[in-house]
Amino acid sequence: QVQLVESGGGLVQPGGSLRLSCAGSGSIFPINSMGWYRQAPGKERELVAVITGGSSTNYADSVKGRFTIFGDNPKNTMYLQMDNLKPEDTAIYYCTVDVGIIVHKNYWGQGTQVTVSS
């Protein structure tokens, strides 16, 4: 059983910063990709940032230059550093991993609320 727990969300003013954490626990598994999604009220869940293959990273256009995804393997933790936050970044943020070799399986955290408002 793999469990992901997000933390670090909260209320921040525009232009501020937050660092989200995603702590993983459970079985040791090969990770094909890991990343962050977000879902704002009334909108579909969207990809924010992802790490795939040989540590290749991709970001949504809306967060490029402001967000950074990285991991700390000894701590089994993935992070999303969010700088220069904007009100439109307000959403519930979810971390996810895709595991498996032949059959892939996704695991999701419970989400953490990020609110950017003055």
C-alpha positions in Angstrom: 0.0 0.0 0.0 1.3 3.4 -1.0 0.2 6.5 0.8 0.9 10.1 -0.1 0.3 13.0 2.3 0.5 16.6 1.2 1.3 19.5 3.5 2.4 23.1 3.4 -0.7 24.7 2.0 -2.3 27.8 3.5 -3.2 31.4 2.9 -0.7 33.7 1.3 -0.8 37.1 -0.2 -0.2 37.7 -3.9 3.6 37.7 -4.6 4.2 35.4 -1.7 5.7 31.9 -1.6 4.8 28.5 -0.3 6.5 25.1 -0.4 4.2 22.1 -0.6 5.5 18.7 0.5 4.3 15.3 -0.5 5.5 12.5 1.9 5.3 9.0 0.6 5.1 5.8 2.6 4.5 2.1 1.9 6.1 -0.3 -0.5 9.3 0.4 -2.4 8.3 0.8 -6.0 9.6 1.9 -9.3 8.3 5.4 -10.0 7.6 6.2 -13.6 6.6 9.7 -12.9 5.5 12.0 -10.1 4.0 15.3 -10.0 1.5 17.9 -8.8 -2.0 18.6 -10.0 -4.4 21.3 -8.8 -8.1 21.8 -9.0 -9.8 25.2 -8.6 -13.5 25.5 -7.8 -15.6 24.9 -10.9 -12.6 23.8 -12.9 -11.1 20.5 -13.9 -8.0 19.1 -12.3 -4.9 20.2 -14.2 -1.3 19.2 -14.3 1.0 21.7 -12.6 4.4 20.1 -12.7 5.7 16.6 -13.3 9.0 14.7 -13.1 9.4 11.8 -15.6 12.0 9.5 -16.9 15.5 10.6 -16.1 14.5 13.5 -13.9 13.0 15.4 -16.8 10.6 18.1 -15.6 7.6 19.8 -17.3 5.5 22.6 -16.1 2.2 24.1 -17.0 2.7 27.3 -19.0 0.9 29.2 -16.3 3.5 28.4 -13.6 6.7 28.3 -15.6 9.3 30.4 -14.0 7.4 30.5 -10.7 7.1 26.9 -9.6 9.8 24.3 -9.1 9.3 20.6 -8.6 12.0 18.5 -6.9 12.4 15.5 -4.7 14.4 14.3 -1.7 14.8 10.6 -2.1 16.2 9.8 1.4 13.1 11.4 2.9 10.7 9.9 0.3 9.4 13.4 -0.2 8.5 15.5 -3.2 8.2 19.2 -3.1 6.6 22.0 -5.1 8.2 25.4 -4.5 5.8 28.1 -5.4 7.0 31.6 -5.8 5.3 34.8 -6.9 1.9 33.4 -6.2 -1.1 34.8 -7.9 -4.8 34.7 -7.0 -5.4 32.3 -9.9 -3.1 29.8 -8.3 -5.8 29.3 -5.6 -6.8 25.6 -5.7 -6.5 22.3 -4.0 -3.1 20.8 -4.8 -2.6 17.1 -5.1 0.5 15.1 -5.4 0.6 11.9 -7.4 2.9 9.1 -8.4 2.7 6.6 -11.3 4.2 3.3 -10.5 4.7 -0.1 -12.2 6.5 -1.7 -15.0 3.9 -3.6 -17.0 0.8 -2.4 -15.3 0.8 1.2 -14.1 -1.0 2.4 -11.1 -1.6 6.0 -9.9 -1.6 7.0 -6.3 -2.9 10.3 -5.0 -2.7 12.3 -1.9 -5.7 13.9 -0.2 -4.9 17.4 -1.3 -3.9 20.6 0.4 -5.6 23.9 0.0 -3.6 26.9 -1.3 -5.4 30.2 -1.2 -3.8 33.3 -2.6 -5.6 36.4 -1.6 -4.9 39.9 -0.2 
